[in-house]
């Protein structure tokens, strides 16, 4: 994928769509194309968090480890979603695993690059933070709904 194509993918991804051109330019400067085979880890809990993934195709399971059991899938995301914001907050460690449950194509934005550009250009940093915060809010709301479904008292109890 050439630089122009990559910039267009960044510009049109739902997480960044509609942002000013200068913001897209700065973000695209931190980007490269990646692919993951089914079953591959995009990242693992406890490892250094260094990437924001803009998913283009495929699906990713966000997993949490449980004692003496297989990992628990807490959410599944797909094309148009973004995965990974732990690179934004010290100590820059992943809090979950992210596993490709089918072949995945994504744009990987280097977290160190993004942080550096955000520190150098506060307007860029603020625009990026607004977009990432919206993703976090959506994920928290989805988790809330799943918890309500899981722990809802039986009717008539």
N, C-alpha and C positions, 0 to 999 in steps of 0.2 A: 504494500500500500504506500503510495507516494505521500509527500508532505501535504499537498493540497487536498487529497482524498481524506487523509487523517484529520485535517482541520475541519473539513465538512462533516465528518462523523461526530467530532466533538461539538460543533456548532448545532447540529440537529438532534443530539441525544436529549431525551426529555429532561434530564437533570440540568442541562446547561442551555437548552433552547430558550431563545429570547434574551439572552444576556448581551450586553454591548459587545461590539466587534473587538474592542481592545482587550476585554476580559477573555473572550474566546481565543484570541491570538496568544495571550500569555499562558492560558491553560494548555492549548495545543502544543506549545513549546516544551511541555513536560510529558508529552504523550508518545506511546508506541503501541503497536498492535500486538496482541497475544492470543494464543489459542490453548485450550486445555482439553485433554481427552476425558472421556467419561471416567469418573472415579478419581481423577486427579485433584489434589488440594490446591486451591488458589492461595490459601494461607492457613496457618495452624496456630491455635491458641498458644500464647506465650512467646511466639516468635516476634522478631522485630517487625513492627507495622510500618510499611513504606510505600503503599500503593492504594490508589482509589481506582476501582474497576468500573468502567461504564460498559454494561453488558449489551452486546449487539445481537447475539443469538445463543440459544441453549438455556439451560436452567441450572441454578446453583442452590444447594441446600446449606443453610446456615445452621451449624450444629454446636451443641454444648456437650461437654463430657459429663457423664454421670458415673458414680462409683459402681464398679463391677458390672456395668452394662454397656451395651453399644451406645455410641453417641446419640443424643436426642435431637431430632430436627426441630428447630424452633420456627423456621420460616423457609419457604422456597421462593426464590426470585428468578426473574427471567429477563428476556430482551426488553430494553428500555429502563431497567432498574440499575441502580448503582450499589456496589458492595465495597465496604471497607472505609471507615473513617477514623480508625484508631491512630493513624499516622498524624492526625491533627492535634492530639492531646497527649502530653507526656504521661507516662514514660514511653510512649510509642510502641506498645505491645498489643498484639491481637488478643481480643477477649473471647473469640469464638474460632471455630474452624469454618472454612467455606469450601465445599466440595462440589465439583461438577457432577451433576447427576445425568447429564447427557453432554455431548461435545459442546464446548463453549467458545465463542469468539467475543473478545472484548478489547476495548482501548484501556490500557493501563497508564494512569497518570502518576508520575513519580512524586511521592509525598514530600520528600526533602526539597525537591524543585518547587512544588506548590507552596510549601511553607516559606521558602526563601523569597519567592515572588510576592507572597502576601505580606511579608515583613517589609519589603522594599516599596510596595505599592499598596497602601491601606485601602484604597478604593477597590482594587482587585480582591484583596483579602476579605473585605466586607461582602462583596458580591458572591464570592465563593462560599463563604460561611453561611450566608442566607440560603443558598441552594442545598448545602449539606444539612443544615438544621431542618429544612423541610423534609428531607429524607429520614432523618432521625425521628422527627415527630410522627411521620407516617408509620414507621416501624414500631414506635412505642404504642401508638393507637391500635395497630394490628395485634400487638402482643396483649394489650388490655382486653380486646374483644375475645381473643383465644382463651385468656384466663377466665373471663366471665363464662364462656361456654364450658370450660373444664370444671369450674367450681360452682356453677349455678346449683342452688338447692333444688332437689326434686319437687315437682309441683305437688301441692297438697300436703307437704311436710309440715 
